[in-house]
């Protein structure tokens, strides 16, 4: 169990400050993407929860706390059927379902979707997607 926090204020944090933050968060539930305030010396200090693994999670004394100055971007794509294969390539992700090929950009936006009868194989090369279906080969250039 781990939490990555990004301070929403400009100040240098001393080494070991994660221990103080953990003690202030124990028992609280946190989620990725939310902002939490931690009261220190009578002043609320705001942090963005860049990553909570799992999310949501209840903070315990065993939760690992990390401080970062950068953001982590996380995208989850959910489908109604089982994902057969995922092929990352320069322009995004190719998701292969039972008889369908979908292409998403790196922001998670669908840019292509088509069902293929007798879908056999999908490959990516040089920014193109090659689909083998039945006795045909289709080349897709998103």
C-alpha positions in Angstrom: 0.0 0.0 0.0 1.4 3.3 -1.1 0.5 7.0 -1.5 2.3 9.5 -3.6 1.6 13.1 -2.6 2.4 16.4 -4.4 2.6 19.4 -2.1 0.4 22.3 -3.3 2.6 24.9 -1.6 6.1 26.0 -2.2 8.3 25.0 0.7 11.3 22.6 1.2 10.3 19.5 3.2 12.9 18.0 5.6 14.0 14.4 5.3 11.7 12.0 7.1 8.7 14.3 6.7 6.8 11.4 5.3 6.6 9.9 8.8 4.8 13.0 10.1 2.4 13.0 7.1 1.6 9.3 7.6 0.8 9.9 11.3 -1.6 12.7 10.4 -3.3 10.5 7.7 -3.7 7.2 9.6 -7.3 6.1 9.6 -8.3 8.5 6.8 -9.5 7.3 3.4 -7.7 8.8 0.4 -8.3 8.4 -3.4 -6.1 9.1 -6.4 -6.7 12.6 -7.7 -8.2 14.2 -4.6 -6.7 16.9 -2.5 -6.0 16.3 1.2 -5.2 18.8 3.9 -2.9 18.0 6.7 -2.9 20.2 9.8 0.6 21.1 10.9 1.2 23.6 13.7 -2.3 25.0 13.3 -1.9 25.5 9.6 -3.6 23.3 6.9 -1.1 22.1 4.2 -2.7 20.9 1.0 -1.4 17.9 -1.0 -2.7 16.3 -4.2 -2.9 12.6 -4.0 -1.1 11.8 -7.2 -1.4 8.0 -6.6 -3.1 5.9 -4.0 -2.5 2.2 -4.5 -5.1 0.8 -4.1 -7.6 3.7 -4.6 -9.5 4.4 -2.4 -7.5 3.2 0.5 -7.6 3.6 4.3 -4.1 4.9 5.5 -2.5 2.7 8.1 0.8 2.8 10.0 2.3 0.4 7.3 1.3 2.6 4.3 4.3 3.8 2.4 4.3 7.6 1.8 6.2 9.3 -1.0 6.5 13.0 -1.8 6.9 14.2 -5.4 7.0 17.5 -7.3 5.7 16.0 -10.5 2.3 14.5 -11.6 1.6 10.9 -12.5 -1.1 10.5 -15.2 -3.3 7.4 -14.9 -6.0 6.3 -17.4 -8.2 3.2 -16.9 -10.2 1.9 -19.9 -13.0 -0.4 -19.1 -14.7 -2.8 -21.5 -17.9 -4.9 -21.5 -16.0 -8.0 -22.7 -12.7 -9.6 -22.0 -9.6 -8.0 -23.5 -7.8 -10.5 -25.7 -4.6 -8.5 -26.3 -3.1 -5.0 -25.9 -0.6 -3.7 -28.3 1.1 -0.4 -27.4 2.6 1.6 -30.3 3.8 5.1 -31.1 0.3 6.6 -31.6 -1.4 4.9 -28.7 -2.9 1.5 -27.8 -4.5 -1.2 -29.9 -7.1 -3.1 -27.9 -8.1 -6.5 -29.3 -11.4 -7.9 -28.1 -13.2 -11.1 -29.3 -14.0 -9.9 -32.9 -13.2 -6.1 -32.6 -10.1 -3.9 -32.9 -10.1 -0.6 -31.1 -7.4 2.1 -31.3 -7.0 4.6 -28.5 -4.6 7.6 -28.3 -2.4 8.0 -25.3 -5.1 10.2 -23.6 -7.6 7.3 -23.7 -9.7 8.7 -26.5 -11.0 6.1 -29.0 -9.9 7.0 -32.5 -10.9 3.8 -34.3 -13.2 0.9 -33.8 -14.3 -2.0 -36.1 -15.6 -5.5 -35.9 -13.9 -8.1 -38.0 -15.4 -11.5 -38.9 -12.9 -14.3 -38.3 -10.4 -12.1 -36.5 -7.1 -14.0 -36.4 -4.2 -11.7 -35.6 -3.3 -8.1 -35.0 0.2 -6.6 -35.2 1.6 -3.1 -35.2 4.6 -1.8 -37.1 5.8 1.7 -38.1 2.7 3.4 -36.7 0.4 1.2 -38.6 -1.9 -1.6 -37.4 -2.2 -4.8 -39.4 -5.3 -7.0 -38.9 -5.5 -10.5 -40.3 -9.2 -11.7 -40.6 -10.4 -14.7 -42.6 -8.5 -14.6 -45.9 -8.0 -10.8 -45.7 -5.4 -8.5 -44.3 -6.4 -4.9 -43.4 -3.9 -2.1 -42.8 -5.0 0.7 -40.6 -3.1 4.0 -40.3 -4.5 6.1 -37.5 
